[in-house]
Amino acid sequence: MNFHAIRAIYRTEMARMMRTVVQSIVAPVLSTSLYFVVFGSAIGSRITEIDGVGYGAFIVPGLIMLAIMTESISNSSFAIYFPKFTGTIFELLSAPVSFVEVVIGYVGAAASKSVVIGLIILATAGLFVDLQIAHPFVMLLFLVLISVSFSLFGFILGVWADGWEKLTIVPVLVIMPLTFLGGTFYSISMLPPAWQTISLLNPVVYLVSGFRWAFFENSDVAVAVSFAMVMAFLLVCLFAVYWIFKTGYKIRS
Amino acid sequence: MQPIISVSGLNKAYGDFQALKNIDLEINRGEIFGLLGPNGAGKTTLINIICGIVKKSSGTITVDGFDNAENFRATRSRIGLVPQELPTETFETPYDVCRFSRGLFGKRDNPAHIEKVLRSLSLWDKKDNKIRTLSGGMKRRVLICKALAHEPEVLFLDEPTAGMDVELRQDMWNVVQSLRESGVTVILTTHYIEEAEQLADRVGVINHGEVILVQEKTRLMKEMGKKQLVLHLSDSIAALPSSLDDYHLDLSDDGLELTYHYDTKRDRTGITALLSDLQAVDIRFNDLHTSQSSLEEIFVGLVSKNT
């Protein structure tokens, strides 16, 4: 294992975050806070509680989820796409590193940023609402696993993309709608039965539900099912990245 | 002595296009090897396969005795690559990218070595500048610094002086010479044949994906280079007498210059006989000089013969 390479990649990626701290941290925290203020105030004044939880507090896990999913994808896809775009990926391909080191370096850095952002949003939310976390370790576990999974997904996206448009198309046209329809701002039990069933086809429902359970001990689906879904997504992404490096798909001719 | 790089039966196909055809090549430890060839000959493909950037279709490559497919960590850590294009990070600094490269190739941080490399390429005073603010020549030097950051045993320089002015090119040649003196094996591709003539110990010529020649430079120039004797005549002549036909002389348009091509490998060059035959037909000259064909002329001759 080339630990120096992991450290070099991780350090460089984290330095990029610090260079662009406004874009990397302030922007997602601000936009999530705006969601919180607007949705919390506008809808919260009409829906006081969902499943015994104040609406303002209820949407916090969903908002954190929204932020970490989009940030994980954005950070890791950019991290691998930009070297492809500029041509500097030649160095990565000619270095004595396997896919394990590359993934730990790039995905680890992207996931670290997401976890930091998630925790900052959580702290910010604590300023607006009274927030209790029933299972902090489970909350952290979900936070880390989802950050890692979506960072892996972003990495795959960055390898697949051959233009800036493709890089943004999946987050905007797939992830964002799935997140908004995945119970971020509501409980799917509030939907008509047919839509409840349809919602269960949305993988984000399981992620938000499991994460929310860690806060309030209530969820749309069993927490074990949520955990299994996260692990399944993680394994699929890991296998896809392994396959990319084994075959050289879109990176090695 | 075991070659530091050994390529055997290497083939690379892109669909129906055969980019490399059964390449066999050995690079000796510590030499400067000039890899010459016209555009699209396969030079960069060959380098990229050795470095692990492009997958081979078949064949074997060893670096310092290690197979580059089975033991890629051992082979790649020994190699530094300066690519033909200028793919540089935009927002980072020369110091940071060198430190990154060193780590990526499995070496622990060594600020003293990074400083030495940056100083050797006159970039120390630019170490904290954003790379996007540097000139093209400086960016190329940053790439060389990056390639040297992990102290490679083999350095591939793909068109290292492209876009550099004469002074910088001379500096670069000095850097390459000093690398060789420090024991680094340098493989150099270049369009400036003068560069290979100046630097290389051996040259290889590749064309249409095939290595058509590998030879020591001095021997190549001696064996394939032709010499010519130019005589500046005292009086203009309209035509050459038939008694000189065997010499295949070239007469200039103004009738004042005679050129005789001869082969230094032959036992007799024919110069003495020519001079006495000229005297016999009363053709006098007031000056003469000899010249040898350059590596460029030899290269062009080889490639055009192979086309």
Interface residues (C-beta under 8 A of the other chain):
Chain A: N2 H4 A5 R7 A8 I9 R11 T12 A15 R16 R19 T86 G87 T88 F90 E91 L92 L93 S94 A95 P96 V97 G248 R252 S253
Chain B: Y14 C51 G52 I53 V54 K55 F72 R73 A74 T75 R76 S77 I79 L81 P83 E85 P87 T88 E89 T90 F91 E92 D96 R99 F100 S101 R102 G103 L104 F105 G106 K107 R108 K146
